[in-house]
Amino acid sequence: MIQNLGIPGLILVLIIALIVFGPSKLPEIGKAFGSTLREFKNSTRDLLSDDDKIVKKQDKEI
């Protein structure tokens, strides 16, 4: 569904968010979303690196 979202769809979503939350809350919501996304990426990267370490350790034992 998100793959089919083009420029007009993004503009519509932004207009609806502006109407629902108002112009004063929108930057706060964007900042919170950005920090949440950054934290998720960092956690994912840590999990993947931990998995790589475990696989390398198991390869050395064999």
Distance bins in CASP14 RR format, pairs under 12 A and 6 or more apart:
PFRMAT RR
TARGET T0000
AUTHOR 0000-0000-0000
RMODE 2
METHOD distances of the structure
MODEL  1
1 9 0 0 0 0 0 1 0 0 0 0 0
2 9 0 0 0 0 0 1 0 0 0 0 0
2 10 0 0 0 0 0 1 0 0 0 0 0
2 13 0 0 0 0 0 1 0 0 0 0 0
4 10 0 0 0 0 0 1 0 0 0 0 0
5 11 0 0 0 0 0 1 0 0 0 0 0
5 12 0 0 0 0 1 0 0 0 0 0 0
5 13 1 0 0 1 0 0 0 0 0 0 0
5 14 0 0 0 0 0 1 0 0 0 0 0
6 12 0 0 0 0 1 0 0 0 0 0 0
6 13 0 0 0 0 1 0 0 0 0 0 0
7 13 0 0 0 0 0 1 0 0 0 0 0
7 14 0 0 0 0 0 1 0 0 0 0 0
8 14 0 0 0 0 0 1 0 0 0 0 0
8 15 0 0 0 0 0 1 0 0 0 0 0
9 15 0 0 0 0 1 0 0 0 0 0 0
9 16 0 0 0 0 1 0 0 0 0 0 0
9 17 0 0 0 0 0 1 0 0 0 0 0
10 16 0 0 0 0 0 1 0 0 0 0 0
10 17 0 0 0 0 0 1 0 0 0 0 0
11 17 0 0 0 0 0 1 0 0 0 0 0
11 18 0 0 0 0 0 1 0 0 0 0 0
12 18 0 0 0 0 0 1 0 0 0 0 0
12 19 0 0 0 0 0 1 0 0 0 0 0
13 19 0 0 0 0 0 1 0 0 0 0 0
13 20 0 0 0 0 0 1 0 0 0 0 0
13 21 0 0 0 0 0 1 0 0 0 0 0
13 26 0 0 0 0 0 1 0 0 0 0 0
14 20 0 0 0 0 0 1 0 0 0 0 0
14 21 0 0 0 0 0 1 0 0 0 0 0
14 22 0 0 0 0 0 1 0 0 0 0 0
14 23 0 0 0 0 0 1 0 0 0 0 0
14 26 0 0 0 0 1 0 0 0 0 0 0
14 29 0 0 0 0 0 1 0 0 0 0 0
14 30 0 0 0 0 0 1 0 0 0 0 0
15 21 0 0 0 0 0 1 0 0 0 0 0
15 22 0 0 0 0 0 1 0 0 0 0 0
15 23 0 0 0 0 0 1 0 0 0 0 0
15 26 0 0 0 0 0 1 0 0 0 0 0
16 22 0 0 0 0 0 1 0 0 0 0 0
16 26 0 0 0 0 0 1 0 0 0 0 0
17 23 0 0 0 0 0 1 0 0 0 0 0
17 25 0 0 0 0 1 0 0 0 0 0 0
17 26 1 0 0 1 0 0 0 0 0 0 0
17 27 0 0 0 0 0 1 0 0 0 0 0
17 28 0 0 0 0 0 1 0 0 0 0 0
17 29 1 0 0 1 0 0 0 0 0 0 0
17 30 0 0 0 0 1 0 0 0 0 0 0
17 33 0 0 0 0 0 1 0 0 0 0 0
18 24 0 0 0 0 0 1 0 0 0 0 0
18 25 0 0 0 0 1 0 0 0 0 0 0
18 26 1 0 0 1 0 0 0 0 0 0 0
18 27 0 0 0 0 0 1 0 0 0 0 0
18 29 0 0 0 0 0 1 0 0 0 0 0
19 25 0 0 0 0 0 1 0 0 0 0 0
19 26 0 0 0 0 0 1 0 0 0 0 0
20 26 0 0 0 0 1 0 0 0 0 0 0
20 29 0 0 0 0 1 0 0 0 0 0 0
21 27 0 0 0 0 0 1 0 0 0 0 0
21 28 0 0 0 0 1 0 0 0 0 0 0
21 29 1 0 0 1 0 0 0 0 0 0 0
21 30 0 0 0 0 1 0 0 0 0 0 0
21 32 0 0 0 0 0 1 0 0 0 0 0
21 33 0 0 0 0 0 1 0 0 0 0 0
22 28 0 0 0 0 0 1 0 0 0 0 0
22 29 0 0 0 0 1 0 0 0 0 0 0
23 29 0 0 0 0 0 1 0 0 0 0 0
25 31 0 0 0 0 0 1 0 0 0 0 0
25 32 0 0 0 0 0 1 0 0 0 0 0
26 32 0 0 0 0 0 1 0 0 0 0 0
26 33 0 0 0 0 0 1 0 0 0 0 0
27 33 0 0 0 0 0 1 0 0 0 0 0
27 34 0 0 0 0 0 1 0 0 0 0 0
28 34 0 0 0 0 0 1 0 0 0 0 0
28 35 0 0 0 0 0 1 0 0 0 0 0
29 35 0 0 0 0 0 1 0 0 0 0 0
29 36 0 0 0 0 0 1 0 0 0 0 0
30 36 0 0 0 0 1 0 0 0 0 0 0
30 37 0 0 0 0 1 0 0 0 0 0 0
30 38 0 0 0 0 0 1 0 0 0 0 0
31 37 0 0 0 0 0 1 0 0 0 0 0
31 38 0 0 0 0 0 1 0 0 0 0 0
32 38 0 0 0 0 0 1 0 0 0 0 0
32 39 0 0 0 0 0 1 0 0 0 0 0
33 39 0 0 0 0 0 1 0 0 0 0 0
33 40 0 0 0 0 0 1 0 0 0 0 0
34 40 0 0 0 0 1 0 0 0 0 0 0
34 41 0 0 0 0 1 0 0 0 0 0 0
34 42 0 0 0 0 0 1 0 0 0 0 0
35 41 0 0 0 0 0 1 0 0 0 0 0
35 42 0 0 0 0 0 1 0 0 0 0 0
36 42 0 0 0 0 0 1 0 0 0 0 0
36 43 0 0 0 0 0 1 0 0 0 0 0
37 43 0 0 0 0 0 1 0 0 0 0 0
37 44 0 0 0 0 0 1 0 0 0 0 0
38 44 0 0 0 0 0 1 0 0 0 0 0
38 45 0 0 0 0 0 1 0 0 0 0 0
39 45 0 0 0 0 0 1 0 0 0 0 0
39 46 0 0 0 0 0 1 0 0 0 0 0
40 46 0 0 0 0 0 1 0 0 0 0 0
40 47 0 0 0 0 0 1 0 0 0 0 0
41 47 0 0 0 0 0 1 0 0 0 0 0
41 48 0 0 0 0 0 1 0 0 0 0 0
42 48 0 0 0 0 0 1 0 0 0 0 0
42 49 0 0 0 0 0 1 0 0 0 0 0
43 49 0 0 0 0 0 1 0 0 0 0 0
43 50 0 0 0 0 0 1 0 0 0 0 0
44 50 0 0 0 0 0 1 0 0 0 0 0
44 51 0 0 0 0 0 1 0 0 0 0 0
45 51 0 0 0 0 0 1 0 0 0 0 0
45 52 0 0 0 0 0 1 0 0 0 0 0
46 52 0 0 0 0 0 1 0 0 0 0 0
46 53 0 0 0 0 0 1 0 0 0 0 0
47 53 0 0 0 0 0 1 0 0 0 0 0
47 54 0 0 0 0 0 1 0 0 0 0 0
48 54 0 0 0 0 0 1 0 0 0 0 0
48 55 0 0 0 0 0 1 0 0 0 0 0
49 55 0 0 0 0 0 1 0 0 0 0 0
49 56 0 0 0 0 0 1 0 0 0 0 0
50 56 0 0 0 0 0 1 0 0 0 0 0
50 57 0 0 0 0 0 1 0 0 0 0 0
51 57 0 0 0 0 0 1 0 0 0 0 0
51 58 0 0 0 0 0 1 0 0 0 0 0
52 58 0 0 0 0 0 1 0 0 0 0 0
52 59 0 0 0 0 0 1 0 0 0 0 0
53 59 0 0 0 0 0 1 0 0 0 0 0
53 60 0 0 0 0 0 1 0 0 0 0 0
54 60 0 0 0 0 0 1 0 0 0 0 0
54 61 0 0 0 0 0 1 0 0 0 0 0
55 61 0 0 0 0 0 1 0 0 0 0 0
55 62 0 0 0 0 0 1 0 0 0 0 0
56 62 0 0 0 0 0 1 0 0 0 0 0
END
